Structure formats: structure tokens, C-alpha cells
Amino acid sequence: MAVQTEEMVLNMGPQHPSTHGVLRLALRTDGEIVTQVTPHIGYLHRCFEKHAENLPYQQVIPFTDRMDYLASMNNNLGYVVTVEKLMGLDIPERVEYIRVLMAEFNRIASHLMALGTYGMDIGAFTPFLFAFRDREMILDLFEMACGARLLYNYIWVGGLSHDLPPGWTEKAIEFLDQFEPRIEREYNPLLSYNKIFIERTAKVGILPPETAISYGVTGPNLRGSGVKWDLRRDEPYSIYDRFEFEVPVGHGEFGPLGSSWDRYYVRILEMAECVKILRQALAQLPPGDVKAAIPKNVKPPVGDCYVRTENPRGELGFYLISDGSPKPYRLKVRSPCFTAISALDIMSRGGMIADLIAIVGSLDIVLGEIDR
Amino acid sequence: MDASAIYDTLKARFGDDILGFNGEGIDPSITVAPAALDRVASFLSDEPAFAFDALMCLSGVDHGSGKDLGVVYHLHSMTHRHTITLKVDVPRDAPHVPTVEHVWKTADWHEREAYDMVGIIFDGHSDLRRILCPDDWEGHPLRKDYHTQEYYTIGGKPVRVPV
């Protein structure tokens, strides 16, 4: 009698260590081969957009912290830039520089978390500990600046909650001097060029550039597919047009272009670029008052605008409608992880279940931002 | 290509289906008749002079109790690096908009979100069901006339929402 096999529906999550939060994937499998993935999201849904409609503009900022909790500074920045654009505010130089410093430090911290947990998904525990050691030092810098380690509420409309304390820049430079050589010396040999890691990641999760654009995949995931697109360079906001830096893209060194390894390696290269930006910003940091331009009443004129900024996970967009009152009329968040996870199905079809872990990890998703 | 040139081209091709142009705001926007939206979207995406290959954002909007609902599309072209905003207004009692899922894949989940949150029905969508709220949720939370529940049920028993 011939062996009969049927397709089987398997449930992965919502409690699963490799889904990076509460994500449920319904897998249709043919033996060990995945034929369809249906992500079910919403477990962390708090309706941020509804909260925002019921709060004054300034009080929305702590809620943005809690969306992508691994890159809170960048979320603060994205929201604040949107409100300021609608109000037409002029921002003091020092504030702009400190914002860039915070955003880039947070980008390094976020990428460290991404590559550490990605290694752990694949079975490499050591890089995770190395990444957390360095991330810890960045969190210390944030704690020095604003007192908080994860949810900062630091970047305010028109200014910042605190100026940098004495000794901060010296400590920041000290960190950069320690961290920069570690990328080449530690992370690359430990994980990037590890034979097992390459075998697991370089041939799975292929995302061709056209597919990536059509699905709205952005950030390191898009650049991993070889598309040279970075909002900091191509649509500069804040003062990013003043800094010299490269936009790293994937080249498909160990397999097809747009593989999980390419996405991973773009993050490694980006950390070195962040260090470049940080060194320039620290050298140019002007004196000034960081609270001088904070408006007493935040009441943008009637109108709407869409502003997108480059978050560590991609393009974070805010669509803000103002009716002239002290509260936003409508605030829509365009989340980079939301679009990235929508492409998961097409990326993982035909692969093994074990490869699915290597694909989800390479997208570097944060469920708090997907569900909002 | 700047926004007014895009508007002129669309107006010449689609005539009365292009309802208006607002070039005064921060983002210039074109208002389109709901019935023509998918044709306009396909045209903007396929025409080499426009090549709007990316849908940045799709937002459902409630213009206020008793007024229309709306959908706002923010488009971007990676080829020509220009942007445009499309706006559609639909009546509150029959909020039907044709889907643009086949033009930009981003629209798939974003339309589901706009359906879930604002209750806009995207005709022709392949899988229009709630995405963020549970499947049995009642109402659409981002409507301005939405009433927040005082009770929800767990295992058939009503539980009061803590205030």
C-alpha cells in the first residue's frame, strides 16, 4: 500500500521563543515543507491611534515609546518631527544635534538586539551576550541623559526634556572607541562568518527587490535586497543632510540576493555607519538652550501631513490630521514591521519549518509596533 | 513630476472622476471618485512617467459624526522620487471603495486595518477580515461615534471594564 500524506495545519505561537513577542503563525505544511504561512497579529493591540485622539499632543510622546520599545528614541523623533512640520517650528541647532545623537545610538542598540536575538534563534548563544554587553553601555548613556533606560520620553515638541549632563560626550566617545573595533574583531568572526550561521541563513528567505517594494518592506530588510534607499540620505529630515555616511546594501555574497544573511549583514554594516555619524555629530555639537523653543501650547493649524523617518526597522510614518484643537484629530502610524511581516508568507513558501525561524528572525520585528 | 502636473494628466484622462486638487497644504492631494480609484491607481502605477511603485501609507479616516468616511493613499515612486496623496470620500452608510491590493501588495494588510478600525469596505479584496481586533469585535474603534464598551465577556460571563 502506498504511503499517503496529507497537508497539515500547524500552529506556531503565540508563545514561541523565536517569534520575538506574541505572534501566532498558522502553518500549512506538507511534511517538513511549509506551503503557506498565515500570520495572526493583534495580541498586543492597545489602539494607540485611539489613545492619541484623546490626549494633548505632548502626552502622545510616551505612547510612541511603547510602540517599538527597542528604538524608543527614534519613535519619539518620528512623531515630534511630524508635529513640528505641521506647526512650522524652527528647532535650535543643539536640539537637532542631540536628537541625531540619540537616534543613532538607539539604532546601534536596536541592531545589537536584532543580531543577538537572531543568533540565539539559530542556536548561537554567545553573540547575544556580547551584544547585550555593548547595548548596556548605550542604555547607560541614555540613563545619564534622561533617567530612563528603555522608554525615554526624551524628545519633545520643539526641544528635549533634559540637556546633556556634564561628561556625557566624553563617555559617548569612550563608548565609540571601544565599540567600533569590536564589530570587526568580535561580531564578524563570532556570527557573520560563522559557517553554521551562513549555512542556515544565506539560502533562505529570498526577497527580490520588486517584491520588497510592492509589499512596502523598508529599512535594512529592503536594503538587504540590494535597493539603495535610506530616508536619512534620500529624503533627509532633521539635519541628516550634514553628515557623511554610506548606505550599505546586500550583495548576495553567500547565496541569492535578498537572503536572510544579507539582511543580517546590512545591520552589521549599518552599525559602523552609525558610528561615523555619531563621531561627526559629537565633533560639531554646538552650545545652546534645549528648552528655549518648546511651545507652551501645541496647537498645529488645521491641515494634514505625512512624515516618514528612518527607524532601525524601516520607514516609520505618521499621518497626522489636525483640526486646530490641542489634540490630534487623527494619527495613523505606518509601521515598518507591519509591512515586513505581511511579506513573510511569500518569503517562506517552499522552505522548511526550521528555515521559517531563520526568516522571521532576519526580519527583526517588534510586535509592540505591529499591533500598536 | 510635481503634483499639479500629475493632477493635469489625471484630469485629462479621467475627466469627472477626478474631483479636486489641493496644492496648498504640506502634502498636495488629489481627490478621486471612489468608483474610479482602482483605475486611477493602476494608471499611476503602470504609466512609466509616474511609476508610483510604492504605497507608503493607507489610512482610514472618519471626518466626524454624521459626515463622510475617507481613505487617504500616500504614494511614492522609487524610480522618479516623487510623491502624491490620493483622497477618497465615501458615505458613512455605504462605505465602499475598490481595493488596490492587486496594484500594491502593501494595501492588502493596510486595507484590512482600515476595515477593522474605521469600517471601510474594500470591494474585491481577497481576504477582508479584522486584523488587529478579535474576529468577534463589535464596531469600529476609530469611528468618532464609537461607544467604548462598558462590559466584555469572558467565557460567557460579563466583566466590567475597569475605568
Chai-1 contact restraints between the chains, C-beta under 6 A:
chainA,res_idxA,chainB,res_idxB,connection_type,confidence,min_distance_angstrom,max_distance_angstrom,comment,restraint_id
A,G42,B,L132,contact,1.0,0.0,6.0,A-B,restraint_1
A,H45,B,L132,contact,1.0,0.0,6.0,A-B,restraint_2
A,C47,B,P141,contact,1.0,0.0,6.0,A-B,restraint_3
A,K50,B,P141,contact,1.0,0.0,6.0,A-B,restraint_4
A,I213,B,D53,contact,1.0,0.0,6.0,A-B,restraint_5
A,I213,B,A54,contact,1.0,0.0,6.0,A-B,restraint_6
A,I213,B,M78,contact,1.0,0.0,6.0,A-B,restraint_7
A,S214,B,K105,contact,1.0,0.0,6.0,A-B,restraint_8
A,Y215,B,K105,contact,1.0,0.0,6.0,A-B,restraint_9
A,Y215,B,T106,contact,1.0,0.0,6.0,A-B,restraint_10
A,G216,B,T106,contact,1.0,0.0,6.0,A-B,restraint_11
A,G303,B,G25,contact,1.0,0.0,6.0,A-B,restraint_12
A,C305,B,I26,contact,1.0,0.0,6.0,A-B,restraint_13
A,C305,B,D27,contact,1.0,0.0,6.0,A-B,restraint_14
A,Y306,B,D27,contact,1.0,0.0,6.0,A-B,restraint_15
A,Y306,B,H74,contact,1.0,0.0,6.0,A-B,restraint_16
A,G317,B,C57,contact,1.0,0.0,6.0,A-B,restraint_17
A,Y319,B,C57,contact,1.0,0.0,6.0,A-B,restraint_18
A,Y319,B,S59,contact,1.0,0.0,6.0,A-B,restraint_19
A,R330,B,V61,contact,1.0,0.0,6.0,A-B,restraint_20
A,K332,B,S59,contact,1.0,0.0,6.0,A-B,restraint_21
A,R334,B,C57,contact,1.0,0.0,6.0,A-B,restraint_22
A,T339,B,T106,contact,1.0,0.0,6.0,A-B,restraint_23
A,S342,B,W109,contact,1.0,0.0,6.0,A-B,restraint_24
